[in-house]
Amino acid sequence: MLKTTVKIDGMMCGMCEAHIKDVIRKTFPDAKKVSASHAKGEASFVSEKVDEALLKTAITDTGYTFVSADSAPYEKKGLFGLFK
Ligand SMILES: [Cu+2]
């Protein structure tokens, strides 16, 4: 699994966060832990794989500015979770 963090310009409130979360869920039906923060100007989600071009298009088409995206391996909480 990959955790993707997306920097987005243009989110102003909770409605914008909801829009972005909807778009992510629609674009990547397997996305989990979808979250968005207008204060931080970013959204994140966990999925099997990510098509960055698709993500960029989806966010742009919704009226927001895609700044960047970064994916990192995501570990499910297992044994290591005990030590956090
Ligand atoms: Cu808004």
PDB file of the backbone (N, CA, C, O) and the ligand in Angstrom, with CONECT records:
HET     CU  A 101       1
ATOM      1  N   MET A   1       0.836  -1.195   0.000  1.00  0.00           N
ATOM      2  CA  MET A   1       0.000   0.000   0.000  1.00  0.00           C
ATOM      3  C   MET A   1       0.873   1.248   0.000  1.00  0.00           C
ATOM      4  O   MET A   1       1.997   1.253   0.502  1.00  0.00           O
ATOM      5  N   LEU A   2       0.317   2.296  -0.578  1.00  0.00           N
ATOM      6  CA  LEU A   2       1.032   3.564  -0.650  1.00  0.00           C
ATOM      7  C   LEU A   2       0.225   4.648   0.051  1.00  0.00           C
ATOM      8  O   LEU A   2      -0.999   4.708  -0.072  1.00  0.00           O
ATOM      9  N   LYS A   3       0.925   5.497   0.782  1.00  0.00           N
ATOM     10  CA  LYS A   3       0.251   6.670   1.320  1.00  0.00           C
ATOM     11  C   LYS A   3       0.664   7.855   0.457  1.00  0.00           C
ATOM     12  O   LYS A   3       1.848   8.159   0.317  1.00  0.00           O
ATOM     13  N   THR A   4      -0.332   8.513  -0.115  1.00  0.00           N
ATOM     14  CA  THR A   4      -0.053   9.639  -0.991  1.00  0.00           C
ATOM     15  C   THR A   4      -0.482  10.931  -0.316  1.00  0.00           C
ATOM     16  O   THR A   4      -1.598  11.045   0.190  1.00  0.00           O
ATOM     17  N   THR A   5       0.417  11.896  -0.317  1.00  0.00           N
ATOM     18  CA  THR A   5       0.094  13.219   0.204  1.00  0.00           C
ATOM     19  C   THR A   5       0.098  14.185  -0.975  1.00  0.00           C
ATOM     20  O   THR A   5       1.068  14.271  -1.729  1.00  0.00           O
ATOM     21  N   VAL A   6      -0.993  14.897  -1.112  1.00  0.00           N
ATOM     22  CA  VAL A   6      -1.135  15.817  -2.242  1.00  0.00           C
ATOM     23  C   VAL A   6      -1.194  17.248  -1.744  1.00  0.00           C
ATOM     24  O   VAL A   6      -1.985  17.565  -0.856  1.00  0.00           O
ATOM     25  N   LYS A   7      -0.379  18.099  -2.298  1.00  0.00           N
ATOM     26  CA  LYS A   7      -0.452  19.529  -1.987  1.00  0.00           C
ATOM     27  C   LYS A   7      -1.421  20.157  -2.970  1.00  0.00           C
ATOM     28  O   LYS A   7      -1.304  19.990  -4.184  1.00  0.00           O
ATOM     29  N   ILE A   8      -2.386  20.886  -2.413  1.00  0.00           N
ATOM     30  CA  ILE A   8      -3.431  21.473  -3.254  1.00  0.00           C
ATOM     31  C   ILE A   8      -3.634  22.948  -2.879  1.00  0.00           C
ATOM     32  O   ILE A   8      -3.730  23.298  -1.703  1.00  0.00           O
ATOM     33  N   ASP A   9      -3.696  23.786  -3.891  1.00  0.00           N
ATOM     34  CA  ASP A   9      -3.991  25.197  -3.673  1.00  0.00           C
ATOM     35  C   ASP A   9      -5.462  25.448  -3.952  1.00  0.00           C
ATOM     36  O   ASP A   9      -6.026  24.868  -4.879  1.00  0.00           O
ATOM     37  N   GLY A  10      -6.086  26.305  -3.160  1.00  0.00           N
ATOM     38  CA  GLY A  10      -7.444  26.736  -3.481  1.00  0.00           C
ATOM     39  C   GLY A  10      -8.507  26.254  -2.519  1.00  0.00           C
ATOM     40  O   GLY A  10      -9.656  26.685  -2.616  1.00  0.00           O
ATOM     41  N   MET A  11      -8.158  25.355  -1.576  1.00  0.00           N
ATOM     42  CA  MET A  11      -9.156  24.920  -0.600  1.00  0.00           C
ATOM     43  C   MET A  11      -9.319  26.020   0.447  1.00  0.00           C
ATOM     44  O   MET A  11      -8.340  26.481   1.034  1.00  0.00           O
ATOM     45  N   MET A  12     -10.577  26.438   0.675  1.00  0.00           N
ATOM     46  CA  MET A  12     -10.825  27.536   1.592  1.00  0.00           C
ATOM     47  C   MET A  12     -11.622  27.130   2.844  1.00  0.00           C
ATOM     48  O   MET A  12     -11.605  27.840   3.850  1.00  0.00           O
ATOM     49  N   CYS A  13     -12.300  26.013   2.775  1.00  0.00           N
ATOM     50  CA  CYS A  13     -13.180  25.656   3.897  1.00  0.00           C
ATOM     51  C   CYS A  13     -13.489  24.161   3.890  1.00  0.00           C
ATOM     52  O   CYS A  13     -12.935  23.402   3.095  1.00  0.00           O
ATOM     53  N   GLY A  14     -14.361  23.765   4.767  1.00  0.00           N
ATOM     54  CA  GLY A  14     -14.727  22.366   4.894  1.00  0.00           C
ATOM     55  C   GLY A  14     -15.403  21.796   3.657  1.00  0.00           C
ATOM     56  O   GLY A  14     -15.260  20.612   3.353  1.00  0.00           O
ATOM     57  N   MET A  15     -16.149  22.653   2.936  1.00  0.00           N
ATOM     58  CA  MET A  15     -16.792  22.194   1.711  1.00  0.00           C
ATOM     59  C   MET A  15     -15.742  21.786   0.669  1.00  0.00           C
ATOM     60  O   MET A  15     -15.882  20.787  -0.036  1.00  0.00           O
ATOM     61  N   CYS A  16     -14.703  22.590   0.607  1.00  0.00           N
ATOM     62  CA  CYS A  16     -13.622  22.285  -0.336  1.00  0.00           C
ATOM     63  C   CYS A  16     -12.983  20.959   0.035  1.00  0.00           C
ATOM     64  O   CYS A  16     -12.682  20.140  -0.833  1.00  0.00           O
ATOM     65  N   GLU A  17     -12.779  20.751   1.323  1.00  0.00           N
ATOM     66  CA  GLU A  17     -12.198  19.486   1.780  1.00  0.00           C
ATOM     67  C   GLU A  17     -13.080  18.325   1.333  1.00  0.00           C
ATOM     68  O   GLU A  17     -12.584  17.294   0.879  1.00  0.00           O
ATOM     69  N   ALA A  18     -14.391  18.503   1.467  1.00  0.00           N
ATOM     70  CA  ALA A  18     -15.333  17.452   1.077  1.00  0.00           C
ATOM     71  C   ALA A  18     -15.256  17.191  -0.421  1.00  0.00           C
ATOM     72  O   ALA A  18     -15.295  16.041  -0.858  1.00  0.00           O
ATOM     73  N   HIS A  19     -15.145  18.270  -1.213  1.00  0.00           N
ATOM     74  CA  HIS A  19     -15.022  18.111  -2.663  1.00  0.00           C
ATOM     75  C   HIS A  19     -13.795  17.280  -3.008  1.00  0.00           C
ATOM     76  O   HIS A  19     -13.858  16.333  -3.793  1.00  0.00           O
ATOM     77  N   ILE A  20     -12.690  17.657  -2.405  1.00  0.00           N
ATOM     78  CA  ILE A  20     -11.428  16.964  -2.693  1.00  0.00           C
ATOM     79  C   ILE A  20     -11.520  15.491  -2.286  1.00  0.00           C
ATOM     80  O   ILE A  20     -11.065  14.609  -3.015  1.00  0.00           O
ATOM     81  N   LYS A  21     -12.102  15.237  -1.136  1.00  0.00           N
ATOM     82  CA  LYS A  21     -12.220  13.844  -0.683  1.00  0.00           C
ATOM     83  C   LYS A  21     -13.101  13.046  -1.641  1.00  0.00           C
ATOM     84  O   LYS A  21     -12.803  11.889  -1.941  1.00  0.00           O
ATOM     85  N   ASP A  22     -14.186  13.657  -2.124  1.00  0.00           N
ATOM     86  CA  ASP A  22     -15.064  12.994  -3.097  1.00  0.00           C
ATOM     87  C   ASP A  22     -14.302  12.646  -4.364  1.00  0.00           C
ATOM     88  O   ASP A  22     -14.413  11.543  -4.898  1.00  0.00           O
ATOM     89  N   VAL A  23     -13.526  13.617  -4.832  1.00  0.00           N
ATOM     90  CA  VAL A  23     -12.775  13.410  -6.070  1.00  0.00           C
ATOM     91  C   VAL A  23     -11.774  12.273  -5.905  1.00  0.00           C
ATOM     92  O   VAL A  23     -11.627  11.433  -6.792  1.00  0.00           O
ATOM     93  N   ILE A  24     -11.097  12.252  -4.781  1.00  0.00           N
ATOM     94  CA  ILE A  24     -10.113  11.188  -4.544  1.00  0.00           C
ATOM     95  C   ILE A  24     -10.809   9.833  -4.514  1.00  0.00           C
ATOM     96  O   ILE A  24     -10.319   8.865  -5.096  1.00  0.00           O
ATOM     97  N   ARG A  25     -11.951   9.766  -3.832  1.00  0.00           N
ATOM     98  CA  ARG A  25     -12.665   8.480  -3.737  1.00  0.00           C
ATOM     99  C   ARG A  25     -13.173   8.030  -5.095  1.00  0.00           C
ATOM    100  O   ARG A  25     -13.162   6.839  -5.405  1.00  0.00           O
ATOM    101  N   LYS A  26     -13.625   8.997  -5.916  1.00  0.00           N
ATOM    102  CA  LYS A  26     -14.125   8.648  -7.245  1.00  0.00           C
ATOM    103  C   LYS A  26     -13.000   8.205  -8.164  1.00  0.00           C
ATOM    104  O   LYS A  26     -13.146   7.262  -8.942  1.00  0.00           O
ATOM    105  N   THR A  27     -11.863   8.909  -8.059  1.00  0.00           N
ATOM    106  CA  THR A  27     -10.742   8.632  -8.955  1.00  0.00           C
ATOM    107  C   THR A  27     -10.042   7.328  -8.580  1.00  0.00           C
ATOM    108  O   THR A  27      -9.609   6.568  -9.446  1.00  0.00           O
ATOM    109  N   PHE A  28      -9.941   7.085  -7.273  1.00  0.00           N
ATOM    110  CA  PHE A  28      -9.284   5.861  -6.793  1.00  0.00           C
ATOM    111  C   PHE A  28     -10.247   5.125  -5.867  1.00  0.00           C
ATOM    112  O   PHE A  28     -10.222   5.321  -4.652  1.00  0.00           O
ATOM    113  N   PRO A  29     -11.094   4.279  -6.446  1.00  0.00           N
ATOM    114  CA  PRO A  29     -12.138   3.615  -5.649  1.00  0.00           C
ATOM    115  C   PRO A  29     -11.584   2.799  -4.471  1.00  0.00           C
ATOM    116  O   PRO A  29     -12.307   2.529  -3.511  1.00  0.00           O
ATOM    117  N   ASP A  30     -10.318   2.411  -4.542  1.00  0.00           N
ATOM    118  CA  ASP A  30      -9.769   1.619  -3.438  1.00  0.00           C
ATOM    119  C   ASP A  30      -9.131   2.502  -2.361  1.00  0.00           C
ATOM    120  O   ASP A  30      -8.567   1.989  -1.394  1.00  0.00           O
ATOM    121  N   ALA A  31      -9.217   3.822  -2.526  1.00  0.00           N
ATOM    122  CA  ALA A  31      -8.579   4.728  -1.563  1.00  0.00           C
ATOM    123  C   ALA A  31      -9.181   4.604  -0.167  1.00  0.00           C
ATOM    124  O   ALA A  31     -10.398   4.563   0.010  1.00  0.00           O
ATOM    125  N   LYS A  32      -8.290   4.546   0.815  1.00  0.00           N
ATOM    126  CA  LYS A  32      -8.731   4.476   2.203  1.00  0.00           C
ATOM    127  C   LYS A  32      -8.100   5.622   2.988  1.00  0.00           C
ATOM    128  O   LYS A  32      -7.168   6.274   2.517  1.00  0.00           O
ATOM    129  N   LYS A  33      -8.620   5.857   4.190  1.00  0.00           N
ATOM    130  CA  LYS A  33      -8.077   6.912   5.044  1.00  0.00           C
ATOM    131  C   LYS A  33      -7.976   8.247   4.298  1.00  0.00           C
ATOM    132  O   LYS A  33      -6.993   8.976   4.430  1.00  0.00           O
ATOM    133  N   VAL A  34      -9.001   8.544   3.524  1.00  0.00           N
ATOM    134  CA  VAL A  34      -8.994   9.779   2.743  1.00  0.00           C
ATOM    135  C   VAL A  34      -9.207  10.973   3.674  1.00  0.00           C
ATOM    136  O   VAL A  34     -10.179  11.028   4.427  1.00  0.00           O
ATOM    137  N   SER A  35      -8.288  11.912   3.605  1.00  0.00           N
ATOM    138  CA  SER A  35      -8.467  13.099   4.435  1.00  0.00           C
ATOM    139  C   SER A  35      -7.997  14.322   3.671  1.00  0.00           C
ATOM    140  O   SER A  35      -7.191  14.220   2.746  1.00  0.00           O
ATOM    141  N   ALA A  36      -8.512  15.484   4.068  1.00  0.00           N
ATOM    142  CA  ALA A  36      -8.109  16.729   3.420  1.00  0.00           C
ATOM    143  C   ALA A  36      -8.142  17.832   4.458  1.00  0.00           C
ATOM    144  O   ALA A  36      -8.991  17.833   5.350  1.00  0.00           O
ATOM    145  N   SER A  37      -7.219  18.767   4.340  1.00  0.00           N
ATOM    146  CA  SER A  37      -7.171  19.891   5.264  1.00  0.00           C
ATOM    147  C   SER A  37      -6.943  21.182   4.492  1.00  0.00           C
ATOM    148  O   SER A  37      -5.922  21.349   3.825  1.00  0.00           O
ATOM    149  N   HIS A  38      -7.910  22.098   4.590  1.00  0.00           N
ATOM    150  CA  HIS A  38      -7.728  23.365   3.875  1.00  0.00           C
ATOM    151  C   HIS A  38      -6.680  24.214   4.586  1.00  0.00           C
ATOM    152  O   HIS A  38      -5.997  25.023   3.957  1.00  0.00           O
ATOM    153  N   ALA A  39      -6.554  24.026   5.912  1.00  0.00           N
ATOM    154  CA  ALA A  39      -5.565  24.793   6.673  1.00  0.00           C
ATOM    155  C   ALA A  39      -4.146  24.433   6.226  1.00  0.00           C
ATOM    156  O   ALA A  39      -3.279  25.296   6.091  1.00  0.00           O
ATOM    157  N   LYS A  40      -3.939  23.142   6.003  1.00  0.00           N
ATOM    158  CA  LYS A  40      -2.602  22.694   5.579  1.00  0.00           C
ATOM    159  C   LYS A  40      -2.440  22.742   4.069  1.00  0.00           C
ATOM    160  O   LYS A  40      -1.322  22.678   3.556  1.00  0.00           O
ATOM    161  N   GLY A  41      -3.558  22.855   3.358  1.00  0.00           N
ATOM    162  CA  GLY A  41      -3.494  22.849   1.900  1.00  0.00           C
ATOM    163  C   GLY A  41      -3.049  21.511   1.355  1.00  0.00           C
ATOM    164  O   GLY A  41      -2.332  21.434   0.358  1.00  0.00           O
ATOM    165  N   GLU A  42      -3.486  20.452   2.030  1.00  0.00           N
ATOM    166  CA  GLU A  42      -3.113  19.141   1.510  1.00  0.00           C
ATOM    167  C   GLU A  42      -4.163  18.083   1.810  1.00  0.00           C
ATOM    168  O   GLU A  42      -5.014  18.240   2.686  1.00  0.00           O
ATOM    169  N   ALA A  43      -4.070  17.006   1.052  1.00  0.00           N
ATOM    170  CA  ALA A  43      -4.962  15.867   1.231  1.00  0.00           C
ATOM    171  C   ALA A  43      -4.095  14.628   1.233  1.00  0.00           C
ATOM    172  O   ALA A  43      -2.989  14.630   0.693  1.00  0.00           O
ATOM    173  N   SER A  44      -4.605  13.563   1.846  1.00  0.00           N
ATOM    174  CA  SER A  44      -3.840  12.325   1.815  1.00  0.00           C
ATOM    175  C   SER A  44      -4.777  11.133   1.774  1.00  0.00           C
ATOM    176  O   SER A  44      -5.929  11.206   2.202  1.00  0.00           O
ATOM    177  N   PHE A  45      -4.259  10.045   1.255  1.00  0.00           N
ATOM    178  CA  PHE A  45      -5.032   8.816   1.210  1.00  0.00           C
ATOM    179  C   PHE A  45      -4.096   7.633   1.034  1.00  0.00           C
ATOM    180  O   PHE A  45      -2.930   7.784   0.668  1.00  0.00           O
ATOM    181  N   VAL A  46      -4.632   6.462   1.300  1.00  0.00           N
ATOM    182  CA  VAL A  46      -3.848   5.238   1.187  1.00  0.00           C
ATOM    183  C   VAL A  46      -4.498   4.381   0.104  1.00  0.00           C
ATOM    184  O   VAL A  46      -5.714   4.184   0.113  1.00  0.00           O
ATOM    185  N   SER A  47      -3.697   3.873  -0.822  1.00  0.00           N
ATOM    186  CA  SER A  47      -4.249   3.048  -1.890  1.00  0.00           C
ATOM    187  C   SER A  47      -3.188   2.071  -2.382  1.00  0.00           C
ATOM    188  O   SER A  47      -2.015   2.150  -2.016  1.00  0.00           O
ATOM    189  N   GLU A  48      -3.645   1.143  -3.227  1.00  0.00           N
ATOM    190  CA  GLU A  48      -2.743   0.106  -3.754  1.00  0.00           C
ATOM    191  C   GLU A  48      -1.701   0.711  -4.680  1.00  0.00           C
ATOM    192  O   GLU A  48      -0.517   0.384  -4.600  1.00  0.00           O
ATOM    193  N   LYS A  49      -2.155   1.597  -5.560  1.00  0.00           N
ATOM    194  CA  LYS A  49      -1.233   2.301  -6.444  1.00  0.00           C
ATOM    195  C   LYS A  49      -1.840   3.639  -6.813  1.00  0.00           C
ATOM    196  O   LYS A  49      -3.033   3.870  -6.618  1.00  0.00           O
ATOM    197  N   VAL A  50      -1.006   4.519  -7.349  1.00  0.00           N
ATOM    198  CA  VAL A  50      -1.468   5.864  -7.644  1.00  0.00           C
ATOM    199  C   VAL A  50      -1.019   6.284  -9.033  1.00  0.00           C
ATOM    200  O   VAL A  50       0.154   6.153  -9.381  1.00  0.00           O
ATOM    201  N   ASP A  51      -1.948   6.782  -9.816  1.00  0.00           N
ATOM    202  CA  ASP A  51      -1.618   7.364 -11.110  1.00  0.00           C
ATOM    203  C   ASP A  51      -1.608   8.874 -10.903  1.00  0.00           C
ATOM    204  O   ASP A  51      -2.656   9.513 -10.810  1.00  0.00           O
ATOM    205  N   GLU A  52      -0.402   9.427 -10.833  1.00  0.00           N
ATOM    206  CA  GLU A  52      -0.279  10.840 -10.474  1.00  0.00           C
ATOM    207  C   GLU A  52      -0.927  11.762 -11.517  1.00  0.00           C
ATOM    208  O   GLU A  52      -1.522  12.783 -11.172  1.00  0.00           O
ATOM    209  N   ALA A  53      -0.803  11.387 -12.793  1.00  0.00           N
ATOM    210  CA  ALA A  53      -1.387  12.210 -13.859  1.00  0.00           C
ATOM    211  C   ALA A  53      -2.911  12.246 -13.719  1.00  0.00           C
ATOM    212  O   ALA A  53      -3.551  13.281 -13.906  1.00  0.00           O
ATOM    213  N   LEU A  54      -3.465  11.086 -13.384  1.00  0.00           N
ATOM    214  CA  LEU A  54      -4.914  10.974 -13.207  1.00  0.00           C
ATOM    215  C   LEU A  54      -5.361  11.831 -12.017  1.00  0.00           C
ATOM    216  O   LEU A  54      -6.381  12.518 -12.078  1.00  0.00           O
ATOM    217  N   LEU A  55      -4.592  11.777 -10.957  1.00  0.00           N
ATOM    218  CA  LEU A  55      -4.885  12.554  -9.759  1.00  0.00           C
ATOM    219  C   LEU A  55      -4.855  14.045 -10.065  1.00  0.00           C
ATOM    220  O   LEU A  55      -5.740  14.799  -9.661  1.00  0.00           O
ATOM    221  N   LYS A  56      -3.827  14.448 -10.781  1.00  0.00           N
ATOM    222  CA  LYS A  56      -3.676  15.860 -11.135  1.00  0.00           C
ATOM    223  C   LYS A  56      -4.859  16.344 -11.974  1.00  0.00           C
ATOM    224  O   LYS A  56      -5.419  17.410 -11.721  1.00  0.00           O
ATOM    225  N   THR A  57      -5.227  15.547 -12.973  1.00  0.00           N
ATOM    226  CA  THR A  57      -6.353  15.912 -13.834  1.00  0.00           C
ATOM    227  C   THR A  57      -7.636  16.019 -13.032  1.00  0.00           C
ATOM    228  O   THR A  57      -8.406  16.964 -13.205  1.00  0.00           O
ATOM    229  N   ALA A  58      -7.869  15.045 -12.149  1.00  0.00           N
ATOM    230  CA  ALA A  58      -9.105  15.027 -11.366  1.00  0.00           C
ATOM    231  C   ALA A  58      -9.206  16.260 -10.478  1.00  0.00           C
ATOM    232  O   ALA A  58     -10.278  16.856 -10.362  1.00  0.00           O
ATOM    233  N   ILE A  59      -8.105  16.644  -9.854  1.00  0.00           N
ATOM    234  CA  ILE A  59      -8.119  17.794  -8.947  1.00  0.00           C
ATOM    235  C   ILE A  59      -8.265  19.099  -9.737  1.00  0.00           C
ATOM    236  O   ILE A  59      -9.007  19.997  -9.339  1.00  0.00           O
ATOM    237  N   THR A  60      -7.555  19.187 -10.849  1.00  0.00           N
ATOM    238  CA  THR A  60      -7.646  20.381 -11.693  1.00  0.00           C
ATOM    239  C   THR A  60      -9.060  20.555 -12.233  1.00  0.00           C
ATOM    240  O   THR A  60      -9.596  21.663 -12.247  1.00  0.00           O
ATOM    241  N   ASP A  61      -9.662  19.446 -12.680  1.00  0.00           N
ATOM    242  CA  ASP A  61     -11.014  19.500 -13.240  1.00  0.00           C
ATOM    243  C   ASP A  61     -12.050  19.920 -12.201  1.00  0.00           C
ATOM    244  O   ASP A  61     -13.126  20.403 -12.554  1.00  0.00           O
ATOM    245  N   THR A  62     -11.728  19.738 -10.927  1.00  0.00           N
ATOM    246  CA  THR A  62     -12.668  20.104  -9.874  1.00  0.00           C
ATOM    247  C   THR A  62     -12.524  21.577  -9.496  1.00  0.00           C
ATOM    248  O   THR A  62     -13.324  22.111  -8.727  1.00  0.00           O
ATOM    249  N   GLY A  63     -11.499  22.224 -10.043  1.00  0.00           N
ATOM    250  CA  GLY A  63     -11.352  23.657  -9.819  1.00  0.00           C
ATOM    251  C   GLY A  63     -10.283  24.035  -8.818  1.00  0.00           C
ATOM    252  O   GLY A  63     -10.205  25.189  -8.396  1.00  0.00           O
ATOM    253  N   TYR A  64      -9.463  23.081  -8.436  1.00  0.00           N
ATOM    254  CA  TYR A  64      -8.384  23.372  -7.494  1.00  0.00           C
ATOM    255  C   TYR A  64      -7.043  23.220  -8.200  1.00  0.00           C
ATOM    256  O   TYR A  64      -6.951  22.654  -9.290  1.00  0.00           O
ATOM    257  N   THR A  65      -6.018  23.735  -7.556  1.00  0.00           N
ATOM    258  CA  THR A  65      -4.700  23.684  -8.175  1.00  0.00           C
ATOM    259  C   THR A  65      -3.862  22.579  -7.560  1.00  0.00           C
ATOM    260  O   THR A  65      -3.571  22.580  -6.364  1.00  0.00           O
ATOM    261  N   PHE A  66      -3.484  21.640  -8.409  1.00  0.00           N
ATOM    262  CA  PHE A  66      -2.619  20.556  -7.976  1.00  0.00           C
ATOM    263  C   PHE A  66      -1.197  21.101  -7.891  1.00  0.00           C
ATOM    264  O   PHE A  66      -0.666  21.586  -8.890  1.00  0.00           O
ATOM    265  N   VAL A  67      -0.577  21.032  -6.725  1.00  0.00           N
ATOM    266  CA  VAL A  67       0.780  21.554  -6.572  1.00  0.00           C
ATOM    267  C   VAL A  67       1.804  20.425  -6.700  1.00  0.00           C
ATOM    268  O   VAL A  67       2.733  20.502  -7.503  1.00  0.00           O
ATOM    269  N   SER A  68       1.620  19.388  -5.906  1.00  0.00           N
ATOM    270  CA  SER A  68       2.542  18.258  -5.976  1.00  0.00           C
ATOM    271  C   SER A  68       1.930  17.054  -5.276  1.00  0.00           C
ATOM    272  O   SER A  68       0.973  17.184  -4.513  1.00  0.00           O
ATOM    273  N   ALA A  69       2.490  15.893  -5.543  1.00  0.00           N
ATOM    274  CA  ALA A  69       2.037  14.677  -4.874  1.00  0.00           C
ATOM    275  C   ALA A  69       3.256  13.842  -4.521  1.00  0.00           C
ATOM    276  O   ALA A  69       4.254  13.817  -5.242  1.00  0.00           O
ATOM    277  N   ASP A  70       3.146  13.174  -3.413  1.00  0.00           N
ATOM    278  CA  ASP A  70       4.270  12.400  -2.909  1.00  0.00           C
ATOM    279  C   ASP A  70       3.725  11.088  -2.352  1.00  0.00           C
ATOM    280  O   ASP A  70       2.814  11.098  -1.524  1.00  0.00           O
ATOM    281  N   SER A  71       4.267   9.976  -2.793  1.00  0.00           N
ATOM    282  CA  SER A  71       3.797   8.692  -2.290  1.00  0.00           C
ATOM    283  C   SER A  71       4.898   7.986  -1.522  1.00  0.00           C
ATOM    284  O   SER A  71       6.063   8.018  -1.920  1.00  0.00           O
ATOM    285  N   ALA A  72       4.532   7.358  -0.436  1.00  0.00           N
ATOM    286  CA  ALA A  72       5.494   6.617   0.372  1.00  0.00           C
ATOM    287  C   ALA A  72       4.849   5.309   0.806  1.00  0.00           C
ATOM    288  O   ALA A  72       3.632   5.245   0.981  1.00  0.00           O
ATOM    289  N   PRO A  73       5.651   4.270   0.981  1.00  0.00           N
ATOM    290  CA  PRO A  73       5.089   2.983   1.423  1.00  0.00           C
ATOM    291  C   PRO A  73       4.330   3.161   2.731  1.00  0.00           C
ATOM    292  O   PRO A  73       4.775   3.849   3.649  1.00  0.00           O
ATOM    293  N   TYR A  74       3.172   2.518   2.784  1.00  0.00           N
ATOM    294  CA  TYR A  74       2.338   2.631   3.975  1.00  0.00           C
ATOM    295  C   TYR A  74       2.252   1.270   4.646  1.00  0.00           C
ATOM    296  O   TYR A  74       1.866   0.284   4.018  1.00  0.00           O
ATOM    297  N   GLU A  75       2.611   1.218   5.915  1.00  0.00           N
ATOM    298  CA  GLU A  75       2.569  -0.047   6.643  1.00  0.00           C
ATOM    299  C   GLU A  75       1.327  -0.088   7.507  1.00  0.00           C
ATOM    300  O   GLU A  75       1.051   0.826   8.284  1.00  0.00           O
ATOM    301  N   LYS A  76       0.598  -1.155   7.353  1.00  0.00           N
ATOM    302  CA  LYS A  76      -0.548  -1.319   8.235  1.00  0.00           C
ATOM    303  C   LYS A  76      -0.038  -1.468   9.655  1.00  0.00           C
ATOM    304  O   LYS A  76       1.052  -1.989   9.892  1.00  0.00           O
ATOM    305  N   LYS A  77      -0.842  -1.004  10.591  1.00  0.00           N
ATOM    306  CA  LYS A  77      -0.413  -1.126  11.980  1.00  0.00           C
ATOM    307  C   LYS A  77      -0.359  -2.597  12.355  1.00  0.00           C
ATOM    308  O   LYS A  77      -1.380  -3.284  12.386  1.00  0.00           O
ATOM    309  N   GLY A  78       0.824  -3.058  12.634  1.00  0.00           N
ATOM    310  CA  GLY A  78       0.970  -4.439  13.067  1.00  0.00           C
ATOM    311  C   GLY A  78       1.780  -4.426  14.325  1.00  0.00           C
ATOM    312  O   GLY A  78       1.506  -3.658  15.247  1.00  0.00           O
ATOM    313  N   LEU A  79       2.775  -5.272  14.369  1.00  0.00           N
ATOM    314  CA  LEU A  79       3.650  -5.335  15.538  1.00  0.00           C
ATOM    315  C   LEU A  79       4.293  -3.994  15.838  1.00  0.00           C
ATOM    316  O   LEU A  79       4.426  -3.586  16.991  1.00  0.00           O
ATOM    317  N   PHE A  80       4.694  -3.313  14.750  1.00  0.00           N
ATOM    318  CA  PHE A  80       5.414  -2.059  14.956  1.00  0.00           C
ATOM    319  C   PHE A  80       4.538  -1.008  15.619  1.00  0.00           C
ATOM    320  O   PHE A  80       5.036  -0.105  16.291  1.00  0.00           O
ATOM    321  N   GLY A  81       3.234  -1.131  15.427  1.00  0.00           N
ATOM    322  CA  GLY A  81       2.311  -0.178  16.037  1.00  0.00           C
ATOM    323  C   GLY A  81       2.431  -0.157  17.559  1.00  0.00           C
ATOM    324  O   GLY A  81       2.131   0.846  18.206  1.00  0.00           O
ATOM    325  N   LEU A  82       2.867  -1.265  18.105  1.00  0.00           N
ATOM    326  CA  LEU A  82       2.968  -1.354  19.570  1.00  0.00           C
ATOM    327  C   LEU A  82       4.029  -0.424  20.128  1.00  0.00           C
ATOM    328  O   LEU A  82       3.982  -0.041  21.296  1.00  0.00           O
ATOM    329  N   PHE A  83       4.973  -0.069  19.297  1.00  0.00           N
ATOM    330  CA  PHE A  83       6.102   0.719  19.788  1.00  0.00           C
ATOM    331  C   PHE A  83       5.956   2.205  19.520  1.00  0.00           C
ATOM    332  O   PHE A  83       6.863   2.992  19.791  1.00  0.00           O
ATOM    333  N   LYS A  84       4.804   2.579  18.984  1.00  0.00           N
ATOM    334  CA  LYS A  84       4.636   4.002  18.678  1.00  0.00           C
ATOM    335  C   LYS A  84       4.041   4.723  19.851  1.00  0.00           C
ATOM    336  O   LYS A  84       3.823   5.933  19.787  1.00  0.00           O
TER     337      LYS A  84
HETATM  338 CU    CU A 101     -14.586  25.903   0.445  1.00  0.00          CU2+
END
